[in-house]
Amino acid sequence: MMKMAHAETQRRRDSCAEPNEISGLIVDRAVNVHTVLAPGLLESVYQRILAYELRKAGLEVKTEVAIPVEWDGHIIDESFCADIIVDGKVLIELKSLESVQPFHKKQVFTYLKLSKI
């Protein structure tokens, strides 16, 4: 049984090499987590469970990743933390809110630019 699960995980990992494929898997798992748990929990709970689900799918998952910012030739360490980075290709910024505001989208675009993901 363990060998079969490993083979399936490896197959998923091999098929999820591209950011769009990884994103599809992330969305599927995130929707499942949200459906089962329902809204209303803290962001940190969703983050831990989503990270677990993505690791279970065979993806490399890092949480609370400190991202430095270069300014005036200097590196400013830990300028912000990305909630989740998957396979070094997809950055996830989790929100546990009633609705996403325009500044949240701008925040994510800035994170992507600064992280070079």
N, C-alpha and C positions, 0 to 999 in steps of 0.2 A: 504494500500500500504506500509506504513512504517513497519507494523508488518511483512509483507512478506519479505521485504528487510532485516530486522533484522534476520529473520529465515534463509535466505540464507547466510547471513554473519556468523551466528553461525554454520551453516553446514560446511562452508568453514573452519572456525577456528577449528572445531572438526576434520576435515579430514586432517588438515595440522599440525599435532602434531610433525611429524618427520622432521628433517632438510632437507632430500631429497625432501619431499613433499613441504615444505616451499620454497625451492630453485626453484622448478618447477614453483610455482606461481610467484615468484620473476622474473624469466626469462621471463615468459609470459607477465607480466606487464611492464618490462623494454623494451622488444622488441616493445610492443605497444606504449609506450611513445616515443621511438626512431623513430618508423615509422611515427607517427603523427607529431612530432616536427622536425624531420630530424636532421642531424648532424650540428654542428657549434655553439651551445649554450654553455654557461659556465656550468661547472660541477654543480655549485650550483643550477641552474635552473632545471636540470635533477634530482638532489637530492630532491628538494622540491616536485616536481611532483610525483616522484616515491614513496616517503614517503607517500604522500597523497593517491595514488592508493593502496598501501599496507595496510594503515589504513582502507581505504574503504572496503578492502577485509576481514577485521576483525582481522588483525595481530597487535601485539604490536610492534611499531616502535619507536626507539630512534635514533636521529640524532646527529652528532658531539659529540660522546660519548668519554669523556676523559678516557684514559686507563693508569693507573699507571704502572710503571716498578719497580720490586724489584731488588736492586743492593747492594751487600755487606751488606745484612741485613737491608737495608733502602728502604723505598718506595719513589720513585721519582714520585711525582704527575704529572698528565697530560703530560706524556712523548710523547704521540701522541693521535690523535683523530680518532676514527673510523667514517667513513662517515655515515653509517647506521648499526644498529644492530636490527635484527628482531627476536622477541620472545625469545631473549636471547640465540639463537641457531645458527644464521646465521649472519656473518659479511659481509658487502658489502663495498668494496672500489671502488668508482666510478672514471672513467677516461674519459675525453673528449679529446681524442687524435686521431691522424691519425692511429697509430698502437700501440699495447702494446709491450713493450720491456721486455726482460728477468728479468731485475731488478724490474719491476712492479710486476711480479709474486712472486719474492723473498720477496718483501715488504709485500705482502698479507700473505704469509706463516709466516713471522715474526710476523705480527699483530695477526694472529690466535694463534700462540704459546704464545705470551705475554698476550693476552686477555683470554686465556684458553677456547676459544670457539671451 
